C-alpha cells in the first residue's frame, strides 16, 4: 500500500466519521503519513514503509475499528522508530519521565532514613523532573537532526 494511497484512505475515513476518538486516530495517521510524504526519503526507505503499511492491513474490517487502528498505529510508530530512527514529538521526555519515576522510587527507598517521611515524594518528583528534563534535551536533539515525526494533522 503506497503512502499516498494510505493517506487518501485515512482522509476519506476522517470525512465519513463523526466520532471524535476515531477522528483523533485518523488525524495521527494523516499527520505521520503527510510528514513521511514530505520527507526526502530514499527509495529503499519508501519501499520499506509501503511494505510495512501493507503488512499492517489497515483496510481490514474490524468490530472495533478505533481499537484496531490504534493498535496498528502503535506498531507503525515502533516500526518507524526501529527501522528509520524516527520518533514522535515528546517521545524521549515520556520515556525519561517513566525511567525517572522508577529510579526516583528506588533512590527514595535506599535513602529513606536520611530523608524521612518525605523520601518517597522527593524521590519520585525529583526523578520525574530529572527524567523529563533529560528526555526533553534528547527530544530537542532529535528535532535538530530531523528525526521527529509530526503526529497531528493541521
Steps between C-alpha positions, in 0.01 A plus 500: 500500500655829391539792739280721284230232474502446877480874558196522273344204683528677837381832360187322373449326836530835678249662266248220555543475878311687770660348811772719654722214628512348151574837340793550741654171387442587134666838559807327643528273196445797268766703682759222489430406138507866389830547682646186338376610158671839536834352616790435267505120542702254297318255274598217736347683796181571306472134396558394860224732625258387228575138577427563869175677413400195298590269789292706745188426292337832588198447275392184682148501639487486878228501766676781682674706230633760748672239715635314197643812334638627830691173544626516141608863556716388793653228283565749219666749736718219639598404145592862417709525817677168453561510124524872415592642842201737490320583825184691581506834679575467872608136470820531701338726764236233559754220524727711722214586734407133540857394567542794738199396706631144533855608586370769736293241684802274537714793615240603758482147642877483532522833680176475696669553837691811390204676337232391744131487428523698176760274341259333256350833395840662452637199312207464261463870423876550470537199272202603290633855453853386423372239253273754329782754467750246365234359266415852383865559415502179294175607333652833396807318361276266302306800367822670386600178323162485324397174667174623656173400335211741499215287628214749477348617175420867463 
